[in-house]
Amino acid sequence: MNKECNGWRNRQTWNTNLEYEEIFRNMCEEQEFDDLDHLAAAFESIVNELEFEGVKENTLAWQAVYEYLKQVDWEEIAEHYVEDFDLFKEEEVVC
């Protein structure tokens, strides 16, 4: 059973954001993203790449990381950075 954790959906989401905040912020500053789904997928991809690096597939450690990360709400994390960085803000059209 998941409970809210420090304002986030669950502990996994909160902790992943906490651990990767600097990387996520750098990504938002240095890259352009088309939409929320693209940003969430980019966050998930970098975390998976880093967390599974050097972990032998189908071992107990691999399964533990997999089970943990599948509970992360990537969209919630992305929404947090959209608000912080004012991403995807539509520009005003001046007539």
Backbone hydrogen bonds, N-H to C=O, Kabsch-Sander energy under -0.5 kcal/mol:
donor,donor_aa,acceptor,acceptor_aa,energy
5,C,8,W,-2.1
8,W,5,C,-2.0
14,W,10,N,-2.3
15,N,11,R,-3.1
16,T,12,Q,-2.2
17,N,13,T,-2.2
18,L,14,W,-2.4
19,E,15,N,-2.8
20,Y,16,T,-2.1
21,E,17,N,-0.8
21,E,18,L,-0.5
24,F,20,Y,-3.0
25,R,21,E,-2.8
26,N,22,E,-2.3
27,M,23,I,-2.4
28,C,24,F,-2.1
29,E,25,R,-1.9
30,E,26,N,-2.3
31,Q,27,M,-2.2
39,L,35,D,-2.1
40,A,36,L,-2.8
41,A,37,D,-2.5
42,A,38,H,-2.0
43,F,39,L,-2.4
44,E,40,A,-2.5
45,S,41,A,-2.5
46,I,42,A,-2.3
47,V,43,F,-2.2
48,N,44,E,-2.6
49,E,45,S,-2.5
50,L,46,I,-2.3
51,E,47,V,-3.2
52,F,48,N,-2.3
53,E,49,E,-0.6
55,V,52,F,-2.1
56,K,54,G,-0.6
59,T,56,K,-1.2
63,Q,59,T,-2.5
64,A,60,L,-2.2
65,V,61,A,-2.3
66,Y,62,W,-2.7
67,E,63,Q,-2.7
68,Y,64,A,-2.1
69,L,65,V,-2.8
70,K,66,Y,-1.9
71,Q,68,Y,-1.3
72,V,69,L,-1.2
74,W,72,V,-1.2
77,I,73,D,-1.7
78,A,74,W,-2.6
79,E,75,E,-2.8
80,H,76,E,-1.7
81,Y,77,I,-1.5
82,V,78,A,-2.2
83,E,79,E,-2.0
84,D,80,H,-2.1
85,F,81,Y,-2.8
86,D,82,V,-0.7
87,L,82,V,-1.3
89,K,86,D,-0.9
94,V,92,E,-0.6
95,C,93,V,-0.6
